[in-house]
Amino acid sequence: MKSFPALEVLLGVGVAVIAYLGISGVNVLPVIFLGGLILLMAQAQGLRGLSGGAKVKAATTATVPGVKFDDIGGQAAAKKELLEAIDFISNRERIAQMGIRPLKGILLTGPPGTGKTLLAKAAAHHTGSVFLAASGSEFVEMYAGVGAQRVRDLFRRSREVARREKKSSAVIFIDAHIGYTME
């Protein structure tokens, strides 16, 4: 969790001023009410996604990566499986004629450092798609619906970037760091 010392100092000074005014005999209830109302409005604004919080930054830096499957050392089985899955996605008409349900996406799993990002970049290069990367923590929110809205925004932005780059598809790589620690 990020720490903002200036905000903490300002909050402490505000509480001290309110306490001093309360002890001095000044009615501080309107000030407390107004502060609570401002806090509530800021929270409501954050619920609508207007807070300027963790926005998906990756959609503005999307490119077609230069990583090819031949550039990736090892992972022969993973590369073979991924190429087969990409074949399913790339040749939808042929797959539909065979009566196979088309894939909606591909999930790469494994411990950190095993090459998932490289495989995703190679898949984007192989299909001629733009590559967008985002962190899974950008979509985790304490309010229901905010994270889902950010996922929808990511997909909308990926379509925009693909059109801008004159590509018909995009590879979205969401890196979900599983090992969270609480501070």
N, C-alpha and C positions, 0 to 999 in steps of 0.2 A: 504494500500500500504506500502511495506517495505521501510525503510529508510536506506541508506548506507552512513554514515557520511564520511568514508574515501574516497569513490568515489566522493562525493560532494566536499570535500576539494581538491582532486586532480583536479577535473574539474575547480574549482575556481582558483586554482594556475595556471593551464594551460591557462585559459582565461587571467589572469593577466600578465603572461609572454608574451603571444601573443600581448596584448595591449601595454606593455612596448616596445617590439621590434618594433611594428608599429609606436609608437610615436618617437622612436629613429631613424627611417628612414630605418629600415630593411624591405625588401619586405617579408611580411608574407603570401601572397597569396599561395605560394607552401605548406606552413605548414598547412594552413586552408584546402586546397584541399586534402592534404594527410590525414588529420584528418577525413574529410568528407568521403573519400574513405574507410578508415578503418571502420568507423561507418556503411557505406553502406554494406561492406562485412560482418560485424557482424550481421546485420539485415538479410541479405540473408541467412547466415548460420542458423539463428534462424528459418527462414521459412522452411528449410529442416528438422527441428527437431533436429539439432545437437548442439543446444545452451546449452544443459544441464539444461534446464528450468524444469518446473514441469513435471516430468516423473511419470508414474503410478508405485508407490512403492508397492501397495497392492499385485501385482501378485507374489512377492517373499515370502510373508508371508501367503500364502493360506493354510488353513487346513480344515478338516471336523470338524465343530463346535460340541460341546457336548450339545447344547441347544435343548431340545425337546419341542414339542407343549404342553406337560403336564406341563412343567416348567414355562410356561408363564401364569401369572395370568390375569384374565379378558379377554377382547377382544374375547369373545366366537364367535360372529358373524364373526369377521375378520378371526379368525382361521378356522372356518368352510368354509368360502368362499375360503380361500387360499388352504385348503386341497382339495377342489373340483377342483380348478385350477391346482394344482399339479397332481391330478388324470388324468386330460386331457393331461398334458405333459408326465407323466410317461407311460400311456397306449395308445400310439399313434396308434398302429395297431387297437385296439378295437374302438377307437374314429373314425378312418378313415373308418372302416366298417359301422359305423352308419351314415356316410356322413357328419360328422362335421369337419369343417376346424380346423387344429391343431393350438394351441396357439404359438406365437413367443416369448412371454415373459409375465411377470406380472408386473403391475405398482402398487406400494404401495404408497398411498398418505395420508397426514394428517399432523397436526401440530407437531412441535418438541416434543419429549418425549412421543409419543403415542405407541412406540414399533415396529416401522417398521423394525429396524435393527434386533431386536430379532426374529421377524417373518421370516425375510429372513434367519437368521441363522438356525432357526428351520426347514425351508423348505429345506435348504442344508443338514441338518442332516437326515431329513425324506427321502430324495431321495438318500442319500449317495454321495453327490456331494461335491466338494471343494468349499469353500466360499472365494470370493475376494471382498474387499470393497475399494472403491475409492471415492474421493470427486468430486462433479460436477465441482468445480472451477478449477480442473486440466485440464478440457477440453475446457474451455473458453479462447479464444485467440483473439487478435486483427487482426490477419491475417487469411484470409479464407483458410480452408483446414488443418490447423495445429491441431485444436481440433478434427476434424474428423479422422486424422491420429492417434492421441493418442487413440481414441476409438477403431480403428482397431487394434492397438498395444495391447490394453487391452484384446480384444477377442483372439488375437493370443497367448498372454501370458497365458490366462486362459486355452486354449487347451493344451499348453505345461505343465502347472502345473498339470492339470488333468491327463495327460499321466504319468508324473513323480510320482504322488500319486497313480497311477493305478486305476483311476476313469474314468467313461465314461462321466461325465458331470461336469459342474461348475455352481455355482450361483454367478452372478456378481451383487453386490449391489452398485449402484452409488447414493451417498447421495447428493442430490441437495439442498443446502441451498438457499432458495428463498429470504430471507430478506437481500439483499446486501446493504451496506452503502457506500457512496462515501466520501472520505476524501480529 
